[in-house]
Amino acid sequence: MKNKKVRVGIVGVGGIANGKHMPSLAKLDNVEMVAFCDVIEERAKKGAEVYGTPDAKVFTDYRDLIALKDVDVVHVLTPNDAHSPITVAALEAGKHVMCEKPMAINSKEAQAMVDAAERTGKKLTIGYQGRFRSDSQYLKQLCDAGELGEVYFAKALAVRRRGVPTWGIFLNEKRQGGGPLIDIGTHALDLTLWLTNNYKPVSVMGVTYRKLADMENAANPWGPWDPKKFTTEDSAFGFVQFDNGMTVILESSWALNTLQVGESQTVLCGTKAGADMLDGLRINGEKFGKLYTSKPAMQGQGVAFYDANSEDPGAEEAKAWIDAIVNDTEPLVKPQEAFVVTQILEAIYDSAKTGKPVYLNNDCCCCKDC
C-alpha cells in the first residue's frame, strides 16, 4: 500500500460525511475518494462532485460499492442501525472499514463486526475522534506513565443544556438505537475507558428520562423539536463498576436544565493525582504538603503572536487511520474496545427498562438473575 494511493468508498453522504470524513480525507495526498453511495442519489452525486476523482462512481446501493475491486477502504457513515450489516459486508468483501460511532445499536451487532474483522483479517476502526484531541493525547501519556496513580473513580460527561439534533433521524429510537446516550455519551465513555485502559465492566445500573421531549416550541440551537418525532430519551445516566474496583458515572443529555455542560469530557480521580476537562485540561494533586492545580498549555497557548490552536481531531483521526492501513499497523481505536463501549451503553438502556443492575463478564451464572 505504500507505493499507491489508498482508494476510499463513502457509504452515507450525509452530515458526518460532509462535516468530518470527506474534508479530512481530502487533506491527505495518499488518498483518493473513488466511490460514493447514499440512498438519496443527489447527495452521493454531490459528494463525488466535490471530493471524488474525475471517474468517481455513484451508487444508491452499498452492495454495488463494496463489490468494486479497486476500493481498498470503506467509510460507513450511515444511520446507526445500518452500521453492522454494511460493515460486515464490506469486511467480507475484502475492504478495511472505518465505521462512524457508535459501533452498533447493540452488542450482538457489534460482536458480529468484531468477528468479521478477525475472520477476514481486515482492519476495522470506529470514529471516536475525541481520542485525537491534544488534551486527550496529553492526558493519556500522564495516565500511561502512572502520574495519576490508580484511577478508581471517573466521570464521563456529555451534557447539553439544550442541543437536540432536529435533522435526519436522530430522534428516531428504532433507527438510532437511542438518544443522547448512544449519540454523544458514547464519545465520553470511549474517552474515559481509553484513558484508564479499563475494558472489563462487571455491573451496570442505568436510568433514562424523557422529561423535556414533549415541550412545544422549545428553545434549541437547531430550532424547536417535534415532540411527536422525539421517540428517544432526552437524558440518560449510568453507574458502571469494573473488575479492578474502578467506578465510572456516565452523564448524557440533549436537553437538561443544568448549567454544568460539556461534551466528550472526563474526570479522573487517582491515588496520586486527578485530572479533568471541565475548564480546559486541569491536573490536581498534592506536593510538599500543599494542594496544587495546574493547567498544561495546549496548542495556541504559547507565543502571543502565533495562534496554533487549529487542531482538527477529525483530520488527525483520518491521517492515523490511513497510516495504519499503509503501514499495516493497528488503528488507535480497536474494534474490541469499541465493543465494550456498546456493551455498556446497551446495559444502561436495559437496566433503565428493568430497574435492575445488569451483570457483565461475570462467571457466576446466578448473578444474572440477582
N, C-alpha and C positions, 0 to 999 in steps of 0.2 A: 504493500500500500504506500510505501514511502516515495515511490517514484511516479505516482499518478494521483490525480485529484480524486477525492472521495465524492462519490455521486450519491446525492441525497434525494429521497422522495418524501413529500409532505402529505400526510393524511389528516385532513381537518384544517381548512384555511380560514379560521375564524380569528377571534380576538387575541388568543395567546400566540397563535402563529404569527400574526402581524405585529403584535406588541413585543414579542421576545425572540422567538426562534428564528424566523426568517431574517430579520435585521442582524441578528448575531451571527448567523451562518454566513451572511453576505460579507462580513468583515474578514473572513478567512480566505486567504489566497489559494489554499489547497482544497477548497470545497466548491462543488457545482450543484445547484438545485435543478434536477432534470425532470421531475415529475410532480404533479400536484393533483390532489384528489379532494373533492368536497361534494356533499350531497346537493349543494347549491352550485351548479356549474359555473355561474358567473364569478363566484369567489375563487374558484380554482383557476379560472382564466386570468383573473386579476393578479393572483399570486404569481402565475407564470410570466405575466407581462412585466411585473415589477422586479421579480427576483430570479426568474428562470433563465436557463440558457436559451439561445435562439431556437433550438429544436425541442424545447421542453414540452412534455406531453401532459395532457389534461384528462382527468377521469372523474366520474361520479361514483364509481365502484372501486373500493380499495383493493379488491382481489385482482383487478386489472393492473393496478400499480405494482403490487408486490410480485406479480408474475414477470415483470421486466428483469431481464438477466443482467442489465448493466446498472442496476440500482444496488448500491452497497449498503446503504443505511436508510431506515425508515423512521421518521418522526411521527409519533401517534399523538395527535393534538385534538382529539375529538371529545364529545361528552363522556363522562366517567364510565357509563355503562358499556361503552364500546372499547375501552382500553384493553381489557383482557383478550377478547376474541381477535381483535386486529393484531395485537402484539404477538400472540401465539402463532397466528397465521404467518406473520412476517418472519418470525424466527424460523418457523418450519420451512419457509421459502428461501432460507439462507441469508437473511438480512440481519444486520445489527440493528437494535432498536433503542431509540430514546422515546420514552413514554412520559407524557406530562403527568404531574401529580393530580390527584392521588393515584397510587399504583392501580387500584381497582376498587370496586364498590363493596367487596367483601373479601375475606381471607381465602375462601375457596378459589375465587378467580385469580387472586394474587399468587396463590400457590401454583396454579396452572402456568402462570408466566415464569415463575422461578424454575419449575420443572422443564418447561420448553427451552429455556436458556441453557440449562445444564445438559439437556438431551442433545441439543443441536451444537453446542459449543460456541454459539454466537453471543456477542456482548449485549447486555441489557442494562439500562440505567433509567432512573426516574428523575423528573425535573424539579429537584429541590435546590433551587439556585441560592437559597439563603446560606448554604454552606460556603459559598464562594465570596461572600462579603469580607472585607478586610477585618472587621471586628470579629467575625466568626473565625476566620483563619488564625488571628492572633490569640483568641481565647482557646482555641483548640490546642495550640502549642503550649499554652500555660497548663492546660489540663493534662496533656500527654507528658509534660515534664514533672508532674506531681506538685505544681506550685499551690494548688488548692487543697492538697491532701486528699482524703477520702470524701468525695461528694456524696452526701447521704440524703439531702433534700434539695428539690429543684421545682421550679415553676416553668411551665411552657405557656406563653401568653400570646393570644391572637384576638384582641378585644377591640371592637369598633363601637363607638357610641351610636353612630348611625353610619352605615356603609353597606346597605343592601343592594346587591347587584340586580338590576331590573331588566337586563337584556338576556337574550338567549334563553337557556333552560336552567339557569342557576337555582330557581325557586321550585323546580320540579324534583321532588324527592325520588321518584322512581328512576329517572334518568341519571341523576347525580349521586344518588345513594345517601343523601343527607344535605345539610345546610352548612353553616359556618364551621362546624367541627371538621367535616371532611374537606371543606374548601380552603380555609386558612389555618384552622387548628392543626392540620396535617403538617404545615411548614414548621410551626413552633415545636411540635412534638419531635419531628425528624431532627431538628437542630439540637434539641436537648439530649436526645439519645445518642446522637453522633458525638457531641462534645464529651459526654460521660462514658462513651463506648459501652453502653448498657443495653443489651438486647435480650434479656431474659426476664420478661414480666411474669409474675405468678398470680396476681389478683388485680381485678379492676372493678371499681364502682363508678357509676355514671348517672348523671341526670341531664335531661334536656328540657328546654322550656319553649313554649310558643305563646308568649305573653303580649308582645307588641305587634305581631304579624297582622292582626286584624284592624290595625289603625287605618283610618281613611285619610287620604291627603297628608301622609306623614312627611315630616322634614327628612330629606335624604339627598345626598350629593348627586345621585343619579336620577332624581325625580321620585315621586311617590310610587310605592309598590302597589300592586293589585292584590288585596287580601285573598281573593278567590284563587289566585295562581300561586300564592305563598304556601306551599304544602310541606315545607321543611321546618325544622326548629329555627328559632331566631337566636338562641344561645344554648350552649352545652358545656358541661363541666365534668371532669374526670379525676379520679384518685387512683393512682397506679402504684403498686408495690412490686419490687424486683427481688430476685433471689439473693442478692447481696445485701438486702435491707434498705436500699435506696427507695425513697418515695418521690413521686412526681405528681404535682397537681397541674392539670391542663384546663385552661380557661379560654373559651372562644365565644365570640358573638358577632352578629351583623348589626344587631340593634339591642342596646342595653343602656339603661340610664345610669351612666358612670362617667367620671372624668378621668379615670385611670385607664388610658387606652394605649394601644401599641400592637404591632404585628410582627410575627417572626422574632419574638423576643424570648429570652430565657433568664432565669435567676438561678444561680448555683450556690449552694452553701456547703462548704467543705470544712474539714477539721483544721486546716492550716489557713485558709482564706476563703473569701467568697467573691462572686462576680455577678454583675447584672448588666442588662442592656436597656434599662429604664430611662436613662438620661445620657445617651452615648454609652460607651463601654466603661464600666466602673469596676475597680478592684478594691476590695476592703479586707482588712486584716489587723494584725497587732504586731508591732515591733518595738523593742526596747521599752516595754511596759506602757506603750501608748497605742491607741487605735488610729488607723490611718485609712484614708480613701484616696485612691489615685485614678486618674483618667488618662490612659495611654493615648498619645497623639496618633490619630489615624490620618488618612490622606487629607490633604488640604489644611493641615494644622501646623505647618512648618514655616515656610518663607512667606512673608506678608504679601509680596508682590506676585506670588505664583500660587494659583489655586489649582491643586492637583486632585480636588475632590470630585473626580469624574468617573469613579469606579462604576462598572456596569456588571453586576453579578451574572446577568443573562449571557453577556458576551464571554465572561470568564468560564461559565459553565460550558458553553458551546466549544470553546477552544480546548478545554480539558477533555471533553468527550471525544472530539475528533482526534486529539493527540493520543488518547487511549486506543483508538482504532488503528491509527497509523503505526504506533509503536508496539501494538499488541500487549497492552498493559491493562490492569483492572481500572474501571472507572471509579471516580471518587464515591459516587452513590451506588452501592451494590444492591442488587435485587433482594438479597436475603435480608438486608437492613430495612428496605422499604416494605417488605412483607410484614415485619414486626410492627411497623407504624400502622399499617392497615389492620393488623390483628387487634391492636389496642383500640383503634377507633371503632371497629366493629363491636368490641367488647363493651365499650362505653354505651353505644346505642342499645345493645342487648340488655345491659344492666338497667338502663333507663326504662326499658319496656317492662322488665320483670320486677324491678325494685330490689333485685338481689345481686350479690357480687358474682363476677364471672372469674373462674379459675383457669389459668393458662400454664402450660408447661409443667404440670403437676402430676407426678406418678401415682399419687393417691387417688384411686378412682372414686372413692366415697366423697371426695371434696367437691366433685362436680354436682352433687346433689345436696350439698350442705345448705 
